[in-house]
Amino acid sequence: MTTADFAGRTALVTGGASGIGRATAELLAARGARVTVLDLDPSGVDGPLHARRADVTDDASIRTAVAAAAEEMGGVDILVNNAGIGAQGTVEDNDDAQWQRVLDVNVLGIVRTSRAALPYLRASTGGAIVNTCSIAATAGLPQRALYSASKGAVLSLTLAMAADHVREGVRVNCVNPGTVDTPWIGRLLDAAPDPAAERAALAARQPTGRLVTADEVATAICYLASSAAGATTGTALAVDGGMQGLRLRPAADA
């Protein structure tokens, strides 16, 4: 891909004010796209990115923001459904309100935003949706029951949407990151009894021995959104340091 491979293209990125979303929005813009970030707090977003406040749990809010962004940019060619929240614990640890909140953001947020953007994506030449999923959708992680359930739903939703919209010229894929060095992970580490030990443990469970960077995930998202992936739909691209597919022996036994 070249630095201008998204020239003339327009993109929406939810949860684009920080972390993976911000890295993705900036990379799309650097490669020539006109990009609007949709976020609960877009105040820190500046040029060349456009920004609008939107709440993915509020259908009216997201419809208004998508319509306004589409009018401002001249359509929507790419939608990156990145907004999401985390949760820790077993099935005993999260109450019904927490379950409803996480599923509302992580799953229904994708539904609402995609529903609002699809008319514009259908009108595009080569519309693309990329959902931010997770290694938690395909691997059993301890203390992540609620989060894993939400991301499992995102994976299944991605496949169903890909089937529904492929004949409309809209491709739908997702990325499955491992543990990414984002502000959210930073807050989890800060709350741990021994942040350094917790960071080391998170890094060690990925075969590469380190956390994934937001830029690495952004690069994968941009690939799936690009014309270079024109034959790719209904695919989950792992960006997890080998966590899902590799089974390494302990270093001493290698």
Backbone hydrogen bonds, N-H to C=O, Kabsch-Sander energy under -0.5 kcal/mol:
donor,donor_aa,acceptor,acceptor_aa,energy
5,D,2,T,-1.4
6,F,31,R,-2.7
7,A,4,A,-1.8
8,G,32,G,-0.8
9,R,6,F,-2.4
11,A,34,R,-2.7
12,L,78,I,-2.4
13,V,36,T,-2.1
14,T,80,V,-2.4
15,G,38,L,-2.1
16,G,13,V,-0.7
16,G,38,L,-0.9
18,S,15,G,-0.6
21,G,18,S,-0.7
22,R,18,S,-1.4
23,A,19,G,-2.3
24,T,20,I,-2.4
25,A,21,G,-2.7
26,E,22,R,-2.5
27,L,23,A,-1.9
28,L,24,T,-2.7
29,A,25,A,-2.2
30,A,26,E,-2.4
31,R,27,L,-1.5
32,G,29,A,-1.8
33,A,28,L,-2.4
34,R,9,R,-2.7
35,V,33,A,-0.6
36,T,11,A,-2.6
37,V,50,H,-2.9
38,L,13,V,-2.6
39,D,37,V,-0.5
39,D,52,R,-1.8
45,V,42,P,-2.0
49,L,46,D,-1.6
50,H,35,V,-2.9
52,R,37,V,-2.7
54,A,39,D,-1.5
56,V,54,A,-0.6
58,D,55,D,-2.1
59,D,57,T,-0.6
62,I,58,D,-2.4
63,R,59,D,-2.5
64,T,60,A,-2.3
65,A,61,S,-2.2
66,V,62,I,-2.6
67,A,63,R,-2.4
68,A,64,T,-2.3
69,A,65,A,-2.5
70,A,66,V,-2.6
71,E,67,A,-2.1
72,E,68,A,-2.3
73,M,69,A,-2.7
74,G,70,A,-1.9
75,G,70,A,-2.6
77,D,10,T,-1.6
78,I,10,T,-1.8
79,L,128,A,-2.6
80,V,12,L,-2.9
81,N,79,L,-0.7
81,N,130,V,-2.0
82,N,80,V,-1.3
89,G,143,Q,-2.0
93,D,90,T,-1.5
94,N,90,T,-0.8
99,W,95,D,-2.1
100,Q,96,D,-2.7
101,R,97,A,-2.2
102,V,98,Q,-2.6
103,L,99,W,-2.4
104,D,100,Q,-2.0
105,V,101,R,-2.0
106,N,102,V,-3.0
107,V,103,L,-1.8
108,L,103,L,-2.2
109,G,104,D,-0.6
110,I,107,V,-0.6
111,V,107,V,-1.8
112,R,108,L,-3.0
113,T,109,G,-2.1
114,S,110,I,-2.7
115,R,111,V,-2.5
116,A,112,R,-1.9
117,A,113,T,-1.9
118,L,114,S,-2.3
120,Y,117,A,-0.9
121,L,117,A,-2.2
122,R,118,L,-2.9
123,A,119,P,-1.1
124,S,120,Y,-0.7
124,S,121,L,-0.7
126,G,124,S,-1.0
127,G,169,G,-1.0
128,A,77,D,-2.2
129,I,171,R,-2.8
130,V,79,L,-2.6
131,N,173,N,-2.5
132,T,81,N,-2.6
133,C,131,N,-0.9
133,C,175,V,-2.8
135,I,177,P,-2.5
137,A,134,S,-1.9
138,T,135,I,-1.5
139,A,135,I,-1.6
141,L,139,A,-0.7
144,R,141,L,-0.9
145,A,89,G,-2.0
148,S,144,R,-3.0
149,A,145,A,-2.2
150,S,146,L,-2.1
151,K,147,Y,-2.2
152,G,148,S,-2.6
153,A,149,A,-1.7
154,V,150,S,-1.5
155,L,151,K,-2.1
156,S,152,G,-2.1
157,L,153,A,-2.8
158,T,154,V,-2.4
159,L,155,L,-1.8
160,A,156,S,-2.3
161,M,157,L,-2.9
162,A,158,T,-2.3
163,A,159,L,-2.0
164,D,160,A,-2.2
165,H,161,M,-2.1
166,V,162,A,-1.2
168,E,165,H,-1.3
169,G,166,V,-1.3
170,V,165,H,-2.0
171,R,127,G,-2.5
171,R,169,G,-0.6
173,N,129,I,-2.3
174,C,235,T,-2.5
175,V,131,N,-2.1
176,N,237,L,-2.8
178,G,239,V,-1.9
180,V,178,G,-0.6
181,D,212,V,-2.8
182,T,180,V,-1.9
186,G,182,T,-2.3
187,R,183,P,-2.0
188,L,184,W,-1.9
189,L,185,I,-2.6
190,D,186,G,-2.2
191,A,187,R,-1.4
192,A,188,L,-0.6
192,A,189,L,-1.1
198,E,194,D,-2.4
199,R,195,P,-2.6
200,A,196,A,-2.2
201,A,197,A,-2.1
202,L,198,E,-2.4
203,A,199,R,-2.4
204,A,200,A,-2.3
205,R,201,A,-1.4
206,Q,203,A,-1.2
208,T,241,G,-1.1
209,G,206,Q,-3.1
212,V,179,T,-2.6
217,V,213,T,-1.5
218,A,214,A,-2.5
219,T,215,D,-2.2
220,A,216,E,-1.5
221,I,217,V,-2.5
222,C,218,A,-2.7
223,Y,219,T,-2.0
224,L,220,A,-2.2
225,A,221,I,-1.8
226,S,222,C,-0.9
226,S,223,Y,-1.1
229,A,226,S,-1.4
230,G,227,S,-1.6
232,T,229,A,-2.2
233,T,231,A,-0.6
234,G,172,V,-3.2
237,L,174,C,-2.7
237,L,235,T,-0.6
238,A,236,A,-0.7
239,V,176,N,-2.0
243,M,240,D,-1.4
246,L,242,G,-2.3
253,D,250,P,-2.1
254,A,250,P,-0.7
254,A,251,A,-1.0
